[in-house]
C-alpha cells in the first residue's frame, strides 16, 4: 500500500548519503510501484521472479553488484525498506562505524537495538565481549522469537539486543556463507 511506498522512499533517502550505488530487491506484485517511487534507481531495481526468502533476495542483489563490477571486499550494507527510523544522524553514524569495522577485518557487523520491553515478536542477538570500538560487541548468538518467560529473562539480563536484520559485510563473505550452507556443499562434508 501507500505506507510501504512512503517507507521505500524514506529508506532510499536515508541510504543515499551513505553510498553512490543502491540496489533494491523487490517482488513482482510491487515492482511497478517500486519503479514509480524510485525512478532514479533504474537498473538497480531487481525483481524476484517469485518470493523465495531473504537469502534468495540477497543473492539476487549480490549478483547485480557483481555484474556492476563492485569490489568483492567492499563493505555493503543490507537493510529493510519498511522500518521507521527517526534518528537518522545516529543511523548514519552506526553504518559508518560498521563499515569501518568491516574494512578493518570484521566479517559481518549485525545491528541490534536496546530492547524497551520483553518482546516475543522479535528476534534477539546475544552480545559477546565488548570490542575496542564503542557500541560494538562480538556476536555470541542469534536467538529467534522467544516465549514470554524467556523474553522476560533476556530483557532483564541486559545481554540481548533486538535483531534489526540490518548488517554490513562484504559480497565475498556472504557468497562464501551461501556456498558453505548450500545443500551441495553440506553433502560433501
Secondary structure, 3 states (H helix, E strand, C coil): CHHHHHHHHHHHHHHHCCCCCCCEEEEHHHHHHHHHHCHHHHHHEEEECCCCCHHHHHHHHHHHHHHCCCCCCCEEEECCCCCCCCCHHHHHHHHHHHHHHHHCCCCEEEEEEECCCCCCCCCEEEEEEECCCCCCEEEEEEECCCCHHHHHHHHHHCCEEEEEEEEEEEHHHHHHHHHHHCHHHHHCC
